[in-house]
Amino acid sequence: MIEQIAGLSEERQMIVEAAREFTMKEVLPVANQLDPQEGEIPMDLRDKLADMGYFGIRLPEKYGGSGLGCFEYCLISEQLARGWMSVASIVARGNGTLTSDLLSEEQKAEILPKVCTGDYLGAMSLSEPETGSDLASISCRAVKENDGWRITGNKYWCTFADGADYILLFARTQSEVVSDKKHLGISAFLINKKRGELPENVKGSPIPKIGYFGWKTYELAFDGLLLPSNALIGEEGKAFYALAKGLDEARAHTAARSIGLAQGALEDAINYSEQRIQFGSPISGFQDLRFKIARMATEIEAARRLLYHVCECIDSGERCDKEASMVKYFASEMSERVTSEALQILGGAGYTKLHAVERYWRDARLTKIFEGTSEIQLRIISDNILGKAKTT
């Protein structure tokens, strides 16, 4: 059992404790074994995640989900990230409300029950080699052909492209692009595929990463992939609106993962400091180290409280794009600082794969990049406060 978290209801405290117990028993040992080898999340762990209901946290009960809010989703994700951030990320391949928002009621009834059991998980294909955070500028094309769509173009940063059961592709269906309305004409396509393979007429190669192991991240080339007409989901040309709607929750989820990484690093640093003897005493008695621990714990708690506020706003339906950017920015920047400090506390031991802190440090660095870089978050925040900057 972990310490009672102030302000949480009894039900939410129980959710945290269950996720914590699962993480320490099932996730952390697997991460410690496989991450140093750049191994992949094993199927038996994915099955256990499904048994816990973690692929259906955000999905309605009528489809087999838990029908819980963003708050509970982030509570669980924080704990999972304390073990392995990739595991806290793979649950998003089931809980993605973006896909759900684009589906018709008939499609939901067919697909979502399989999502909840972990039998239908997706990969997101958004970014492109020349398009990072500016997703309105994507150039991958989908052209109507007979009774279907022909897909051509390149995509980048498609994590889980091989292991997923489908790829959610965003492509441009409108050939003419208006400079101030680039977001119009982007459509979403559901590409069903065999697990463990890429779709036909799609070539790909894994991108060599410094972290975020547990699954592969791909560069993809769509060489005339032909999709049936019903592969289009949502309204043609309007997919960008669904994408924008889902960003608040995605950024809260990234903040939760960032906090989990920092918490894991803090706990490992505390344990190490109490066991490591230097100059005849545990280093936990040295004032500078004690102050490091105090600062680290304070920053984690500040990020956690901001996250709770943002989750409450999301669950109540309030608009909170500024606050979501704030927590994503603050938590990810905090996570890199805290994990780096933890590595420093471990000293040379921290710079080895014999301790998990180096994994937390590497993965924390990524949280400042995906779901919108720190610089993008600062732009969103400043635009909300000051209005958009005028250009001459």
N, C-alpha and C positions, 0 to 999 in steps of 0.2 A: 504494500500500500504506500502511496506517495502522500506527501504533506497536503492537507486540505488547502485548496486554492481559494483565497478570499473572494467573495462575491459570486461564486458559482453555486448554482442550485445543486441539491442532492443528486438529481438525475444526471446533470452534467459532470459532477464529480465522479460518479460511477462510470460514465463513458470514458473519462480520462484515465481512471484506474485500470479499466479493462484494456484500453489501448496501450497503456504503459506496460502492463503485464505481458501482453501479446508481443510487444516490441522487444522487451528484454529477453523473453524466452525463445521467440521464433525468428525475429528479424535480425537483431544484433549479432548473434553467433554466425548466421549465414553471411552477413555483410563482412564481418571480420575475416571470414574464410575466403570469400569469393572476390571481394573488391580488390585486394592486392594482386589477384590474378587476372583482373579485368573480366571476371566471369559474369554470367547473366543470371538474373533472378530465376530460380528454379521453379518448375511448374508446381511442385508440391507446396511451395510457399504461396504461389498465386491461388492455389486451391484453398489454402487456409485463410487467405484474405477474403475469398468469396464466402467461406463458411462463417466468418465474422460479420458478414454483411457490408464489408467496406467498399464494394463496388456499387452499392445502391444506397449510400447514405442520403444522397440528395434526391433520389427518385421516389415517386409516389408509391404508397403502400399497395395500391391496386395492381401495380406491376411487379410486386415483390420487393420493393425498396423499403427503406426505413422512414421516408417522408420527413427527414430532419432538415434543419436549416444550415446555412453557411457557418453559423457559430459552431455547431457540433462537428461539421466537416473539418473545420480548421483545428478544433481541439484534437481530433483523431490524427490529422495530418501532422501536427506538431510532434506528437508522440512517435509516429512512424518515422519521421525524419531524424529523430534522436537516434534511431538505429541505422537507417540507410535512406538518404534522400530519394534515391531512385524508387524505393518502395512507396514512399509518400507521394511520389509522382505517378506511379502506375495506377493508383486508385483513381486518379483523375481521368484515366482512360475509360472509366465506367461512369463516373459521376458528372461528366461534362454536360452541363445544362445547355451549352451551345448546340450540341447535336440534337438534344431533346427539343429545343425551341424551334428547330428547323423541320422537325418531323410532323407529319399529319397524324391525326388521332389513330387512324388505321395502322400507320407505320409504327407508332408508339406501342400499340397493343401487340404487334408482332415482334418488335425488336427489344424493347426495354426489359421484359422478363429475362431474356438471354443475357442482357448486360448485367443485371443484378447477380446472376450466378457466375459471372466471370467468363461466360462462353462467347461473348461478343464485345471485344474491346477494340478501341480505335487508335489510330495514329493521325495527328494533325499535320496537314501539308499546307503551310501558309507562306513562310518566308521563301525568298528566292536569292540567287547569288548576288544580284544587284539591288535587292530590296530587303532591308532589315526591319527597322521599326516602322517604315513608311509603307504599311501594307496596302494602302490605297493605290499604290503604284505598281502592283503586281502585273506581270505581262504574260504569264502562262495562259494559253488560249483554249477555249472550248467552242468549237464551231459545230453548228447543226449539220448533220449529214444523214440523209434518209430518215430513219426513225430513231436517231440517236445523236450522240455527241462525240466528236473527234478531239482528243486532247493532245496538245503539243506544247512543249516548253520544259523548263527546268525548275526544280524546287530544291531548297536547302534546309538543313536543320529539321529533318523529319525523323524524330525519335520514335523507335518501335515500329518502323515501316515494315520490317520483316515479321516480327512476332505478332502483330495485330491481326484482327479478323476483318478489318476494313480500314480504308484511308479516307479521311474527310478532306477533300481537295477544294481549295478556293482558286477559281480561275476566272478569267475575263471573258464574258460572253458578248460584250458590246465592243465592236471594233473601234469606234470613234471615241476618243477620250477627251473630255473637256477639262482644261487645266484646273479649274476651281471646283470641279465635281468628279474628281478621279475615282471616288469611292463608288460611283454609280456604274452599273454594268458588271459588277463582280457577283458571281454565283457560286453556290456550294454543291458539291457532288459527293455522293456516297459510293465509294468503290469497294465492292465486296471482293475478298481475296482469300486464298488459302493460307492459313496460319503457317508461318515459317518460310513463306515465299513472297516475292514481289509480284504484282499483277503482270499479265501478259503485255508485252510492248512497253514495259517500264524497266529501265535499267537503273542500277544504283550501286553505290559503293559506300561503305562506312567511313565516316569522317573521324580521323584520329584525334581523340580528345585527351585532355589532361585529367579528366575526372568524369563524374556522372556516369560511372560504370554500372553494370547490372543489366544494361540493354544497349543496343547500338543506335547511333544517330546517322541518318543517311543523307547523301546528295542523290537526287532522283532526276532522271531524264525521261519525260513522257514522249515517246516516239510514235505518235499516232494511235494512242490507246482509244479504242472505240467503246463507248459506254451506251447502254440502253437509255431510252428517253426518261425512264423513271429513276435514273441515277441522280437526276437533278432534285434536290430537296430544298424546300422553302421557295420563295418567290424569285423568279429569274431576275438577276441584276440587282437584288436587294440584300444579298448575304452580308454585306459589310455592316449593316445595321445590327444583325444578330451577333456578329463578331464584336462590335463595340459594346453591346449590351452585356456580354459575358466577361468583359475585361475587369470589372470591379471585383467579381468573385475570384477570377484567376489571380489577380494581384494580392488579394487577401490570402489565397492559398499559398502563394510564393512567400508571403510574409510569415505564415505559419511554419513553412518548411525552414525558412531562415532561422526562426526562433528555436526550432527543434535542433538544428545543427549547433547553434550557440549553446543551448542547454546541455547537449551531450558533451561538448568540449569543456564547458565549465565543470560538470560533474567529474569528468576524467582528470581535469587539472587539480581539483580538490583532492580526489583520491590519491593522486600521485604525490601531491605536496605533503600529505600526511604520512606517506611511507618513505619518501626520499630523505635520507639523512646526509647532511653536509655540515662540516665543522662541529660534529657531535650532536646535532639537533635536527628534528624534522624541519624542512624548509617552510612548512606552514607557519612556523613561528616568526619568520622574517617579516618585518613590517611592510617593506615594499611589496612583497608577494601578497600579503594579506590585503593591502590596499588595491592591488590588481584584481583580486577576487571580488572585493566589494564593488569596484567599478563595473566589472563584468556582469555581476548579478543585478546591479541596478539598471544597466542598459537593457538587459534581457527583459526584466520586469516592465520597464517603460514601454518597450516594443509590444509586449504581450497585452498590456492594458489598452494601448492604441488599437491593436488588432481586435480586441473584444468590442470596442466602440464601433469600429467599422463593420464588424459582423452583425451587430445589432441594427445598424443602419440598413445593411443589405437585406436582412431578414424582414425588416419592417417596410421595405419597398421605397425607402428614401433614396434620393439621388446623392451619391457620395463619391463621384469620380475624383474630386480633390483629395478627400480623406483616404481613399483606396490607394492613390498614388503616394500619399504621405507615408502610409504604413509600409507599402512595398519599398519605398526609398529608405526609410529609417531602419526597418528591420534588416534589409539586405546589407546596408552599410555597416550596421551594428554587428551583424553576423561575421563579416570578414574581420572586423577589429577583434572581436571576442575570440574567435577561433585562432587568430594569429597570436593573441596574448596567451592562450592556452598552450599553443605549441611552444612559445617562449618559456613558459613555466616548466614544461617537460624537458627543455633544453635539447641536447643531442638526441635523446630518446624520442622526442616529438618529431624529429626529422627522419624517422624510419617508419616502415610499414608494419612495425611490431605494435604500434599503438594507433587507435582509431582517429586520433586527433588530426593526423595529416589528411585523412579522408574528409573530415568535417571542414577543414581549412580549404581544400581544393573545391569541394562542392559549394561552400559558402561564396566563393569567388564568382561562381556562375549565377547566383541569385541576383547579382548586380547587373546582369546582362539580359537574361530571358524575361519574358512578359513585359518587355519595355525596359530599356537601360535606365540607370539612375538619372542620366541626363534627360531622358524623355520624361521621367517622373517630375523632375524639377521644372521642366517646361510646362507640363500640365498644371502643376501647383501654382507657378507664377502667373500663368495665363488666367487662372481662376481668381487670383488675388488682384492682379494689375490690369487684366484685359490683355488681349493678344497684342504683341509688339507690332507697331506700325513700320512698314518697310517703305523706302523711298525709291 
